[in-house]
Amino acid sequence: MTPASRPPRDTMETRPAFDPHQLAVVTHAVGLAEELVSNHYKMTSSQWLKPKYDVRTLADLEPGEIIDGPFAQIIRYQGQPREASLSSASYDFYKICLQDHSILGALDRTPELRLLPFALYIIVHELIHIVRFSKFLQGFDASPEERLAEERRVHERTHAILNGVRLIGLAPVLQFYSDWHRVYDQQIDAGPS
């Protein structure tokens, strides 16, 4: 990944971030999400996208990766192995940027939501996007109309993956996202994704 200079993080100070306990919960959600998505797409560990994506929370985001509104965004970077000197060795590297402040705000506004199932939904959703980008089922730079259609497809797949999962608090999350278009419109109105 091409390193960027790190400007001061004064923009983070006004946004609440996950505390250590919440970070542990989110880390658990990432592990569950990876397993569920890889099982759904029948991907072996050698096929899994581990070296091609990362999940980061607010404390590890660059100022340009922090947005208001959406719960997460995916940013595509150009990666290249350190030992490679040719550009032909480059690859797409996706960074899932969790927006702690937006997630925590939704949990405050909707008391029936719990962090683990809510984070699980968000991460499964973003991982499905990455699988679809990586398998060329969807272009990263899509038109607004195609992005909306892709959101519909990815929410349907997210619901299909999570529908049979037994996890306390997942039903309210699935209900929250049953009207995904409303949630998507609120996120889009709040800022770019």
C-alpha positions in Angstrom: 0.0 0.0 0.0 1.3 3.4 -0.8 2.0 5.2 2.5 0.5 8.6 3.0 1.8 11.3 5.2 -0.1 11.4 8.5 -1.6 14.8 9.2 -2.6 15.7 12.8 -5.6 13.8 14.0 -7.4 16.7 15.4 -10.5 15.7 13.4 -10.8 12.5 15.5 -11.0 14.3 18.8 -14.6 15.2 18.3 -15.7 11.7 17.3 -16.3 8.9 19.8 -14.1 5.8 19.2 -14.4 2.3 20.4 -13.1 1.6 23.9 -10.8 -1.5 24.5 -13.8 -3.7 25.3 -15.7 -2.6 22.2 -12.6 -3.2 20.1 -12.4 -6.7 21.4 -16.1 -7.2 20.4 -15.4 -5.8 16.9 -12.4 -8.0 16.5 -14.6 -11.0 17.4 -17.1 -9.8 14.8 -14.4 -9.6 12.1 -13.4 -13.3 12.8 -17.0 -14.4 12.6 -17.6 -12.4 9.4 -14.6 -13.8 7.7 -15.6 -17.4 8.5 -19.2 -16.8 7.4 -18.3 -15.1 4.1 -15.6 -17.7 3.2 -18.0 -20.5 4.0 -20.8 -18.9 1.9 -18.5 -18.4 -1.1 -16.8 -21.8 -0.5 -13.4 -20.2 -0.4 -10.5 -22.2 1.0 -7.9 -20.5 3.2 -5.6 -20.2 0.2 -8.3 -18.5 -1.8 -9.4 -16.2 1.0 -8.6 -12.5 0.6 -6.5 -12.0 3.8 -3.5 -10.3 2.1 -5.8 -8.2 0.0 -7.9 -6.4 2.6 -7.8 -5.1 6.1 -10.3 -3.8 8.7 -9.5 -0.7 10.6 -11.3 1.4 13.2 -11.3 5.1 13.8 -8.0 5.1 15.8 -6.1 3.7 12.8 -7.8 5.7 10.0 -6.2 8.6 8.1 -8.2 11.8 8.2 -9.3 11.3 4.6 -10.7 7.9 5.5 -13.0 9.3 8.2 -16.5 10.2 7.1 -19.8 11.1 8.8 -22.9 9.1 8.2 -22.0 5.6 6.8 -21.0 2.9 9.3 -18.1 1.9 7.1 -16.5 2.5 3.8 -14.2 0.6 1.6 -11.2 2.4 0.1 -9.2 0.8 -2.7 -5.4 1.2 -2.6 -2.8 -0.1 -5.0 -0.6 -2.7 -3.2 2.7 -4.2 -4.3 4.9 -6.8 -2.7 8.0 -5.2 -1.2 10.4 -7.4 -3.2 8.6 -6.7 -6.5 10.1 -4.1 -8.8 7.6 -4.4 -11.7 4.2 -2.8 -11.6 2.8 -6.1 -13.0 3.0 -7.4 -9.4 0.6 -4.8 -8.1 -2.8 -5.7 -6.8 -5.9 -4.0 -5.4 -5.8 -3.7 -1.6 -9.1 -2.9 0.1 -9.4 -1.2 3.4 -12.6 -1.5 5.4 -12.8 1.7 7.4 -15.2 1.3 10.2 -16.6 4.5 11.4 -16.8 4.0 15.2 -18.6 7.3 15.8 -21.4 6.4 13.3 -21.8 2.9 14.7 -21.8 4.1 18.3 -24.4 6.8 17.4 -26.7 4.2 15.8 -26.4 2.0 18.9 -27.3 5.0 21.1 -30.3 5.9 18.9 -31.5 2.3 18.6 -31.2 0.6 22.0 -32.3 -2.8 20.8 -29.1 -3.1 18.7 -26.1 -4.7 20.2 -22.5 -4.1 19.1 -21.5 -7.7 18.2 -24.4 -8.5 15.8 -24.5 -5.0 14.4 -20.7 -5.0 13.7 -21.1 -8.5 12.3 -23.7 -7.3 9.8 -21.6 -4.4 8.7 -18.4 -6.4 8.3 -20.1 -9.3 6.4 -21.7 -6.7 4.1 -18.3 -5.0 3.4 -16.6 -8.4 2.9 -19.2 -9.4 0.3 -18.5 -6.2 -1.6 -14.7 -7.0 -1.5 -15.4 -10.6 -2.7 -17.5 -9.2 -5.5 -14.9 -6.6 -6.5 -12.2 -9.3 -6.4 -14.1 -11.7 -8.5 -15.0 -8.9 -11.0 -18.7 -9.4 -10.3 -19.0 -5.6 -9.6 -16.8 -2.7 -10.6 -15.4 -0.6 -7.8 -16.0 2.6 -9.7 -19.7 2.2 -10.5 -22.3 4.8 -11.5 -24.7 5.9 -8.7 -27.5 3.7 -10.3 -25.3 0.7 -10.4 -24.1 1.3 -6.8 -27.7 1.3 -5.6 -28.4 -1.9 -7.5 -25.2 -3.4 -5.9 -26.3 -2.3 -2.5 -29.6 -4.2 -3.0 -27.7 -7.3 -4.1 -25.2 -7.2 -1.2 -27.9 -6.6 1.4 -29.8 -9.6 0.1 -26.7 -11.7 0.3 -25.9 -10.4 3.8 -29.3 -11.3 5.0 -29.0 -14.8 3.3 -25.7 -15.4 5.1 -26.8 -14.2 8.5 -30.4 -15.5 8.4 -29.4 -18.9 9.8 -26.9 -17.7 12.3 -27.8 -18.1 16.0 -26.6 -15.0 17.8 -28.3 -13.1 20.5 -29.3 -9.7 19.2 -29.1 -10.6 15.5 -32.8 -10.4 14.9 -33.1 -6.7 15.7 -30.1 -6.0 13.4 -31.8 -7.9 10.5 -35.0 -6.0 11.2 -33.0 -2.7 11.3 -31.6 -3.5 7.8 -34.9 -4.9 6.4 -35.5 -1.5 5.1 -31.9 -1.2 3.9 -32.8 1.5 1.4 -33.7 3.9 4.2 -30.4 3.2 6.0 -28.5 3.6 2.7 -30.2 6.9 1.9 -29.5 8.2 5.4 -25.8 7.3 5.0 -25.6 8.8 1.5 -27.2 12.0 2.6 -24.7 12.2 5.5 -21.6 12.0 3.4 -19.7 10.1 0.6 -18.9 6.4 0.9 
